[in-house]
Structures are given as C-alpha cells and as structure tokens.
Amino acid sequence: MTTSLPQYRYVFEELCFAVANSEQGYTMSGSPTRPYARQTMKVLHVAETIRGGIASYLNELHPQQQASFGADNVHYVVPSDHRRDLGAIDDSQITTFERTGRSVSGLFQMLRASMQALDAFRPDVVHLHSSFAGLVLRPVLAARSNGPRVVYCPHGWAFSRETGRLSHLITKAAENLLARTSDRIICISGDEYNEAVRAGIPAERLTIVHNGISKSRTPQPVAADWTTSKKVKVLFIGRLDRQKGFDLLIEAARSLEDVLDIRMVGASVVNKYEGPTVPSNVSLLGWLDRPTIETQLEAADLVVIPSRWEAFGLVALEAMRAAKPILAFHSGALPEIVVDGVTGVLCEPVAVQPLVDGFRRALDLDLKVLGQRGYDRFKQLYDVQKTHGELQQVYVELLQDDQTPVEAKAGLQSDLSKNF
C-alpha cells in the first residue's frame, strides 16, 4: 500500500476541488420536492479493488439486482485490471479505471471514473464497497445537493485490522466522521456491526445484511485432478496477504507434509508475492476463474480459512455449498458461520501451532459428515436471494424518505473541511 496516512488530508482537499468543478450542471432526476421519485431504481456500485471477496459478492448479487431493477439500471465502477473478475456482467454495465497498485493516483482515477458514471448514469443509489471507495467518494457525494442516496459497505472495518495505534485511531476517527455522509452503512456480519458500535458509529446508521450466494453450482463441477495424492486434500482460496493468514498456513504445512496436500488459489493484490518459500506439499495456483475454483472445491476434502481477521468470509459459504468442512481461526465473523465440531473446526489463538493442532483435530473427524452438515446450514441461512431482498429493502426505505437534508449537508461539508 502506497497511500500513507498523512496523505489523507491532501486527498480530501483535492477531492473538494474536483467536486467543486464537477458540480455545475449536475442535477438529479425528479422534482425538487421528490428528487428520488422514480419507478425504476438505478444502482451504481463503486469499488477501488474487487479481487477476491468483493468480486464474489458482486457476481452473486448481480443476477438478482438485474432481474429486479433491469439490465440498464445496474452499473459498476471497478479497476480495469479486475474487469475479468466480473465475467458474467456485460461491458455496457461497467466503467473501468486504470490502477497500478494502491496509490493516490489510483484513487483519483477511481474518482474521475465515478464522476463520469454519476453524470452519465444518474443513479438513485450509490453503493460503495470497501474503505477506500468510502474514503474518496463519501465526501464528494456529500457536497452534491439532491444527489443519490449513499450506501456504504466496508467489507471489514479498517480499524479492526492489525495496524499501528496511530493508524487505528485515525481510521476510527475518519469512519466516525464519514458515517454522517452515509445514508446507510451495511454490515455483513454481527461482528462487523458490533465493531462499529464499539467504535462509536451511530447504530441508527447501521444495518446487518449477511452475505449470501446462490444455492446452485451451475454447471455441477467435475473434480479437478487431485487423485495422485493419498494425503488429505486441503484448499485455500484468497489473497496472499497478511489478513488472510497465508503465511501461517505455509508454516503449518511444514509440520504436516506427510499427511496434507495443500493447494492455494489466489495471489497478492497490493504487492507482488513476498511470502515464505513453500514446502513440497503446497502448490500455488494463482488466481483462477470461478468454474475452475469450483473444480478444485469439488476435489478437496477440507477448506482452510486461516484469516487473522475476517469481516465475513464468502469462501466459507462457497465451501459449505460444496459440502466441504472448514478449518478456521475463531476470528471475526467466522464463528457466526462455522459451528465448531459440527460443520468444521475452529482454533485459537491465531498462530501456527493452533492451526497445526486444528488440522490434527480435523483429521480425527468424519470430514464428509461435517461437510454435509455445513451444506444443510448453508441452505437454511445464506441464500443470496435473502441478501438481495434485504438490500433492496434498504434502498427502498432510503428512496421513500422524501426529506432532502440540505441543511444537514451544509453542516457536513463544513465539518468535513474542518476535520480532514
């Protein structure tokens, strides 16, 4: 990550300049008294990065929103190098921007693309995904009178991550301030909601909408060729970064070379891979498309999620849908999803040896039985239609609120300029 904390004020000042120059001529459809009155809802999704969980989230949600709102009424702003991660979404529904890693220039490219999409698409709702999209665009949208409703989903609070004390305090203060510019904040788990309340974010701004995925795996995948191994087949899916705990998995694998065969799907998003050398029982597969991932899931005996912190963990749902048991740390939202000893194994604290012990415990259990229980739990709780219905209800509630908070926006603009 190349965007340092002292740059935040600089970024905000430049954003204010940008929005001041783009404000002229922009009007929201509808009358002044009912600026959001529209029979068809238009939703714009914006993300600074999507690789991994956010791409899965959008891919699962898209068919539902397109069916409800219409193909012309759902649009996305995403990095150009991540465009292929939304393979089932038509080019006409996507605006891309250039991005080389995470940098100030990349954030400005996202801002520019978002302003173009706002003016061309004129959405009723802007749905922002993850911290940097929220940081950049919420102040800009707050500065626009009669603008779209703003829904923000952090997909994991920045202040919940393992960072220095100064970074923790600054991100918490920024999220508290910017919460006032969000019409609604979507928390994807009870853990994320509780973290927000503890941080002082007003509960009335928060709504829990659990992630969900489609119940079906279409087409039914054929298992990848993993038959040469007589060891227990373990699959990891995720970014190769500190949050996802890939380094802990590699070190644990060294202690279990004789019993585990581990395949890791994913790569680093922010920087090139700089992890430890891998033992002989670990294979790095890089990023794979969704159908290929499903073939790997079909072949696996166990899915491991060694995250140090996790706002939700869509991989857990994908594993449960495939009737695969899960090994994870007792961290973040994972204990809400994985039932220890029933659908998988939870271990703590977050370290190599507890992970090794967790593997050994899992090997003593009937993995197929755990996987079937996980599948039953998935069908009951995590259908994407439920996620879509709850999000749609949030959008509708916001659009039915006829009050245009002009005075509130003026106060927000003043507060933002003073505090950033």
C-alpha positions as CSV (number, residue, x, y, z in Angstrom):
1,M,0.0,0.0,0.0
2,T,1.5,3.3,-1.0
3,T,-1.2,5.7,0.3
4,S,0.2,6.9,3.6
5,L,-1.9,8.3,6.5
6,P,-0.5,11.9,6.2
7,Q,-1.8,11.9,2.6
8,Y,-5.5,11.7,3.7
9,R,-5.9,15.4,4.2
10,Y,-4.2,16.1,0.8
11,V,-6.5,13.6,-0.9
12,F,-9.6,15.2,0.7
13,E,-8.6,18.7,-0.3
14,E,-8.1,17.7,-3.9
15,L,-11.4,15.9,-3.9
16,C,-13.2,19.0,-2.7
17,F,-11.6,20.9,-5.6
18,A,-12.7,18.1,-8.0
19,V,-16.3,18.1,-6.9
20,A,-16.5,21.9,-7.0
21,N,-15.5,21.8,-10.6
22,S,-17.9,19.0,-11.4
23,E,-20.9,20.3,-9.6
24,Q,-22.0,22.7,-12.3
25,G,-24.7,21.3,-14.5
26,Y,-25.3,18.1,-12.4
27,T,-28.9,17.6,-11.4
28,M,-30.7,14.5,-10.1
29,S,-33.7,13.3,-11.9
30,G,-37.1,14.3,-10.4
31,S,-38.6,17.4,-8.9
32,P,-37.1,19.4,-6.0
33,T,-39.7,18.1,-3.6
34,R,-39.3,14.5,-4.7
35,P,-35.8,14.2,-6.1
36,Y,-35.7,10.4,-5.9
37,A,-39.2,9.7,-7.3
38,R,-38.5,7.1,-10.0
39,Q,-40.5,4.0,-10.9
40,T,-37.2,2.1,-11.8
41,M,-34.4,2.1,-9.3
42,K,-30.9,2.8,-10.6
43,V,-28.0,1.5,-8.6
44,L,-24.3,2.3,-9.1
45,H,-21.7,0.1,-7.4
46,V,-18.2,1.5,-6.9
47,A,-15.1,-0.3,-5.6
48,E,-11.4,0.6,-5.6
49,T,-10.5,-3.1,-5.7
50,I,-12.7,-6.2,-6.2
51,R,-10.3,-9.1,-6.4
52,G,-11.4,-11.8,-4.0
53,G,-14.4,-11.4,-1.8
54,I,-15.9,-8.2,-3.3
55,A,-15.9,-9.8,-6.8
56,S,-17.7,-12.8,-5.4
57,Y,-20.2,-10.6,-3.6
58,L,-21.0,-8.6,-6.8
59,N,-21.1,-11.6,-9.0
60,E,-23.6,-13.3,-6.7
61,L,-25.7,-10.2,-6.3
62,H,-25.7,-9.0,-9.9
63,P,-28.3,-11.5,-11.3
64,Q,-30.7,-10.7,-8.5
65,Q,-30.4,-6.9,-8.9
66,Q,-30.5,-7.1,-12.7
67,A,-33.7,-9.2,-12.6
68,S,-35.4,-6.8,-10.1
69,F,-34.1,-3.4,-11.5
70,G,-33.4,-4.1,-15.2
71,A,-30.1,-4.5,-17.0
72,D,-29.9,-0.8,-17.8
73,N,-30.3,0.1,-14.2
74,V,-27.3,-1.6,-12.5
75,H,-23.8,-0.3,-13.2
76,Y,-20.3,-0.8,-11.8
77,V,-17.1,1.2,-11.5
78,V,-14.1,-1.1,-11.0
79,P,-10.4,-1.3,-11.8
80,S,-9.6,-2.2,-15.4
81,D,-7.2,-4.9,-14.3
82,H,-10.0,-6.6,-12.3
83,R,-12.6,-6.3,-15.1
84,R,-12.4,-10.0,-15.9
85,D,-13.3,-10.9,-12.3
86,L,-16.9,-9.8,-13.3
87,G,-17.0,-12.1,-16.2
88,A,-20.8,-12.6,-16.4
89,I,-21.5,-8.8,-16.4
90,D,-21.8,-7.0,-19.7
91,D,-19.3,-4.4,-20.8
92,S,-22.1,-1.8,-21.2
93,Q,-22.7,-2.1,-17.4
94,I,-19.1,-1.4,-16.3
95,T,-17.0,1.7,-16.2
96,T,-13.3,1.0,-15.6
97,F,-10.3,3.0,-14.4
98,E,-6.6,2.5,-14.5
99,R,-4.9,1.4,-11.3
100,T,-1.3,0.4,-10.6
101,G,-1.4,-0.9,-7.0
102,R,-3.0,1.2,-4.3
103,S,-1.9,4.8,-4.7
104,V,-3.1,8.4,-4.7
105,S,-3.1,8.5,-8.5
106,G,-5.2,5.3,-8.5
107,L,-7.7,6.9,-6.1
108,F,-8.0,9.9,-8.4
109,Q,-8.6,7.7,-11.4
110,M,-11.4,6.0,-9.4
111,L,-12.9,9.4,-8.6
112,R,-12.8,10.5,-12.2
113,A,-14.4,7.4,-13.5
114,S,-17.1,7.6,-10.7
115,M,-17.9,11.2,-11.6
116,Q,-18.3,10.2,-15.3
117,A,-20.6,7.3,-14.3
118,L,-22.6,9.6,-11.9
119,D,-23.2,12.1,-14.7
120,A,-24.0,9.6,-17.4
121,F,-25.9,7.0,-15.3
122,R,-27.6,9.3,-12.8
123,P,-28.2,6.6,-10.1
124,D,-30.7,6.8,-7.4
125,V,-28.4,4.8,-5.1
126,V,-24.6,4.7,-5.0
127,H,-23.4,1.6,-3.2
128,L,-19.7,2.0,-2.2
129,H,-17.6,-1.1,-1.4
130,S,-14.7,-1.1,1.0
131,S,-12.7,1.6,2.8
132,F,-11.0,3.5,0.0
133,A,-14.1,3.9,-2.1
134,G,-15.8,5.2,1.0
135,L,-13.0,7.5,1.9
136,V,-12.8,9.1,-1.5
137,L,-16.4,9.3,-2.6
138,R,-18.5,9.9,0.5
139,P,-17.1,13.5,0.9
140,V,-17.7,14.2,-2.8
141,L,-21.3,12.9,-2.7
142,A,-22.0,14.8,0.5
143,A,-21.0,18.0,-1.4
144,R,-23.7,17.4,-4.1
145,S,-27.1,18.8,-3.4
146,N,-30.0,16.5,-4.3
147,G,-27.5,13.7,-5.1
148,P,-28.1,10.0,-4.9
149,R,-28.6,8.1,-1.6
150,V,-25.3,6.7,-0.4
151,V,-25.0,3.2,0.9
152,Y,-21.6,2.1,2.2
153,C,-20.3,-1.4,2.9
154,P,-16.8,-1.5,4.4
155,H,-16.4,-5.3,3.9
156,G,-14.3,-5.2,7.1
157,W,-13.5,-2.1,9.1
158,A,-10.0,-0.7,8.6
159,F,-9.8,0.0,12.3
160,S,-10.3,-3.7,13.1
161,R,-7.2,-4.8,11.3
162,E,-3.7,-5.4,12.7
163,T,-2.3,-1.9,12.3
164,G,-0.3,0.6,14.4
165,R,-2.1,2.6,17.1
166,L,-1.9,5.8,15.2
167,S,-3.4,4.2,12.1
168,H,-6.1,2.6,14.2
169,L,-7.1,6.0,15.8
170,I,-7.1,7.8,12.5
171,T,-9.2,5.3,10.6
172,K,-11.7,5.1,13.5
173,A,-12.0,8.9,13.6
174,A,-12.4,9.0,9.8
175,E,-15.1,6.3,9.8
176,N,-16.9,8.1,12.6
177,L,-16.9,11.4,10.7
178,L,-17.7,9.9,7.3
179,A,-20.6,7.9,8.8
180,R,-22.6,11.1,8.8
181,T,-22.2,11.2,5.0
182,S,-23.7,7.7,4.6
183,D,-27.4,7.3,4.4
184,R,-26.9,3.7,5.4
185,I,-23.9,1.5,6.3
186,I,-24.2,-2.2,5.5
187,C,-22.6,-4.5,8.0
188,I,-22.1,-8.0,6.5
189,S,-22.0,-9.8,9.9
190,G,-22.9,-9.3,13.5
191,D,-19.2,-9.0,14.3
192,E,-18.8,-6.1,11.9
193,Y,-21.9,-4.4,13.4
194,N,-20.5,-4.8,17.0
195,E,-17.1,-3.4,15.9
196,A,-18.9,-0.3,14.5
197,V,-20.9,0.3,17.6
198,R,-17.8,-0.1,19.8
199,A,-16.1,2.4,17.6
200,G,-18.8,5.0,18.2
201,I,-20.6,4.8,14.8
202,P,-24.3,5.5,15.4
203,A,-26.3,2.3,15.4
204,E,-29.1,4.0,13.6
205,R,-26.9,4.3,10.5
206,L,-26.1,0.5,10.6
207,T,-28.0,-2.4,9.1
208,I,-26.9,-6.0,9.1
209,V,-27.3,-7.8,5.8
210,H,-25.5,-11.1,5.8
211,N,-23.7,-12.2,2.7
212,G,-25.3,-14.9,0.6
213,I,-24.6,-16.9,-2.5
214,S,-26.7,-18.9,-5.0
215,K,-27.8,-22.2,-3.8
216,S,-26.9,-23.9,-7.0
217,R,-23.5,-24.7,-8.5
218,T,-24.2,-24.4,-12.2
219,P,-22.9,-26.4,-14.0
220,Q,-22.2,-29.1,-11.5
221,P,-18.4,-29.2,-11.4
222,V,-16.2,-32.2,-12.2
223,A,-13.5,-32.7,-9.6
224,A,-10.0,-31.4,-10.5
225,D,-7.3,-34.0,-11.0
226,W,-6.0,-34.5,-7.5
227,T,-6.2,-38.3,-7.5
228,T,-2.4,-38.8,-7.4
229,S,-2.3,-37.7,-3.8
230,K,-3.1,-40.1,-1.0
231,K,-3.0,-37.3,1.6
232,V,-5.9,-35.2,2.8
233,K,-6.6,-32.6,0.2
234,V,-6.8,-29.1,1.6
235,L,-7.8,-26.0,-0.4
236,F,-7.1,-22.3,0.4
237,I,-8.9,-19.6,-1.6
238,G,-8.0,-15.9,-1.0
239,R,-5.5,-13.1,-1.4
240,L,-1.9,-13.9,-0.4
241,D,-1.7,-11.2,2.2
242,R,-1.3,-10.9,5.9
243,Q,-5.0,-10.6,6.7
244,K,-5.7,-14.0,5.0
245,G,-3.1,-15.7,7.1
246,F,-1.5,-17.5,4.1
247,D,1.9,-17.3,5.8
248,L,0.6,-19.2,8.9
249,L,-0.8,-21.9,6.6
250,I,2.5,-22.3,4.8
251,E,4.4,-22.7,8.1
252,A,1.7,-25.1,9.4
253,A,2.1,-27.1,6.2
254,R,5.8,-27.8,7.0
255,S,4.8,-29.7,10.1
256,L,2.2,-31.8,8.2
257,E,4.0,-32.7,5.0
258,D,3.3,-36.4,5.4
259,V,-0.5,-36.0,5.8
260,L,-1.7,-32.9,3.9
261,D,-1.6,-31.9,0.3
262,I,-2.5,-28.1,0.1
263,R,-3.5,-26.1,-2.9
264,M,-3.6,-22.3,-2.6
265,V,-5.8,-20.4,-5.0
266,G,-5.0,-16.6,-5.1
267,A,-2.3,-14.1,-5.3
268,S,-1.3,-10.8,-3.7
269,V,-3.5,-7.8,-4.7
270,V,-1.4,-4.9,-3.4
271,N,2.1,-6.1,-4.0
272,K,4.0,-9.0,-5.5
273,Y,4.2,-12.2,-3.5
274,E,6.7,-11.8,-0.7
275,G,5.8,-14.8,1.4
276,P,8.0,-17.6,2.7
277,T,9.2,-20.4,0.5
278,V,6.6,-23.1,0.2
279,P,7.2,-26.7,1.3
280,S,6.7,-29.6,-1.1
281,N,3.1,-30.3,-0.1
282,V,1.9,-26.8,-1.0
283,S,1.0,-25.7,-4.6
284,L,0.4,-22.0,-5.5
285,L,-2.2,-21.9,-8.3
286,G,-2.6,-18.2,-8.6
287,W,-6.0,-16.6,-9.4
288,L,-8.4,-19.0,-11.1
289,D,-11.8,-18.3,-12.7
290,R,-15.0,-19.3,-10.9
291,P,-15.6,-22.6,-12.8
292,T,-12.0,-23.7,-12.2
293,I,-12.2,-22.9,-8.5
294,E,-15.4,-25.0,-8.3
295,T,-13.5,-28.0,-9.7
296,Q,-10.8,-27.5,-7.1
297,L,-13.5,-27.3,-4.4
298,E,-15.1,-30.5,-5.7
299,A,-11.8,-32.4,-5.3
300,A,-10.9,-31.0,-1.9
301,D,-11.5,-32.8,1.4
302,L,-11.2,-29.7,3.6
303,V,-11.2,-25.9,3.1
304,V,-8.9,-23.9,5.3
305,I,-9.5,-20.2,6.1
306,P,-6.6,-19.1,8.3
307,S,-7.6,-15.4,8.4
308,R,-6.2,-13.2,11.1
309,W,-9.4,-11.1,10.9
310,E,-12.4,-11.6,8.7
311,A,-15.5,-9.4,8.3
312,F,-17.4,-12.3,6.9
313,G,-15.7,-14.9,4.7
314,L,-17.6,-15.7,1.5
315,V,-15.2,-18.6,0.9
316,A,-16.8,-20.3,3.9
317,L,-20.2,-20.1,2.1
318,E,-18.7,-21.5,-1.1
319,A,-17.2,-24.4,0.9
320,M,-20.5,-25.1,2.6
321,R,-22.3,-25.0,-0.7
322,A,-19.9,-27.6,-1.9
323,A,-20.4,-29.7,1.2
324,K,-16.9,-29.2,2.4
325,P,-15.9,-28.9,6.1
326,I,-14.0,-25.8,7.2
327,L,-10.9,-25.2,9.4
328,A,-10.6,-21.6,10.6
329,F,-9.5,-19.5,13.4
330,H,-12.0,-18.2,16.0
331,S,-11.7,-14.8,14.4
332,G,-14.1,-12.1,13.2
333,A,-17.3,-13.3,11.8
334,L,-16.1,-16.9,11.1
335,P,-17.6,-18.2,14.4
336,E,-21.0,-17.0,13.2
337,I,-20.7,-19.2,10.1
338,V,-18.7,-22.3,11.2
339,V,-20.0,-24.4,14.1
340,D,-17.1,-25.9,15.8
341,G,-17.2,-29.7,15.8
342,V,-20.4,-29.7,13.7
343,T,-19.6,-28.1,10.3
344,G,-15.9,-27.7,10.8
345,V,-13.1,-26.9,13.3
346,L,-12.3,-23.6,14.9
347,C,-9.0,-23.0,16.6
348,E,-7.4,-20.2,18.6
349,P,-5.4,-18.1,19.2
350,V,-4.2,-17.0,15.8
351,A,-0.8,-18.7,15.4
352,V,0.9,-21.5,13.6
353,Q,0.7,-24.2,16.4
354,P,-3.0,-23.8,17.0
355,L,-3.5,-24.2,13.2
356,V,-1.4,-27.4,13.2
357,D,-3.5,-28.7,16.2
358,G,-6.7,-27.8,14.3
359,F,-5.6,-29.8,11.3
360,R,-4.8,-32.8,13.5
361,R,-8.2,-32.5,15.2
362,A,-10.0,-32.3,11.9
363,L,-8.2,-35.4,10.6
364,D,-9.8,-37.3,13.5
365,L,-13.3,-36.3,12.5
366,D,-15.5,-37.6,9.7
367,L,-15.0,-34.8,7.1
368,K,-17.8,-35.9,4.9
369,V,-20.3,-35.7,7.7
370,L,-19.1,-32.3,8.7
371,G,-19.4,-31.2,5.1
372,Q,-23.0,-32.4,4.8
373,R,-24.0,-30.5,8.0
374,G,-22.4,-27.4,6.6
375,Y,-24.4,-27.7,3.4
376,D,-27.6,-28.0,5.4
377,R,-26.7,-24.9,7.4
378,F,-25.8,-23.0,4.2
379,K,-29.2,-23.8,2.6
380,Q,-31.0,-22.6,5.7
381,L,-29.2,-19.3,6.3
382,Y,-27.1,-18.0,3.4
383,D,-29.2,-17.8,0.2
384,V,-28.3,-14.8,-2.0
385,Q,-32.0,-14.1,-2.6
386,K,-32.3,-13.3,1.1
387,T,-29.3,-10.9,0.8
388,H,-30.8,-9.2,-2.2
389,G,-34.2,-8.8,-0.6
390,E,-32.7,-7.2,2.5
391,L,-30.5,-4.8,0.4
392,Q,-33.4,-3.9,-1.8
393,Q,-35.5,-3.1,1.3
394,V,-32.7,-0.7,2.4
395,Y,-32.6,1.0,-1.0
396,V,-36.4,1.4,-1.0
397,E,-36.5,2.8,2.5
398,L,-33.9,5.4,1.6
399,L,-35.7,6.4,-1.6
400,Q,-39.0,6.7,0.2
401,D,-37.6,9.3,2.5
402,D,-38.7,12.5,0.9
403,Q,-36.7,14.8,3.1
404,T,-33.7,16.3,1.3
405,P,-31.3,17.2,4.1
406,V,-29.9,20.4,2.6
407,E,-29.1,22.0,6.0
408,A,-27.5,18.7,7.1
409,K,-25.4,18.6,4.0
410,A,-24.2,22.1,4.5
411,G,-23.2,21.2,8.1
412,L,-21.5,18.1,6.9
413,Q,-19.4,20.0,4.3
414,S,-18.3,22.4,7.0
415,D,-17.4,19.6,9.4
416,L,-15.5,17.6,6.7
417,S,-13.4,20.6,5.7
418,K,-12.5,21.3,9.4
419,N,-11.7,17.7,10.3
420,F,-9.8,16.4,7.3
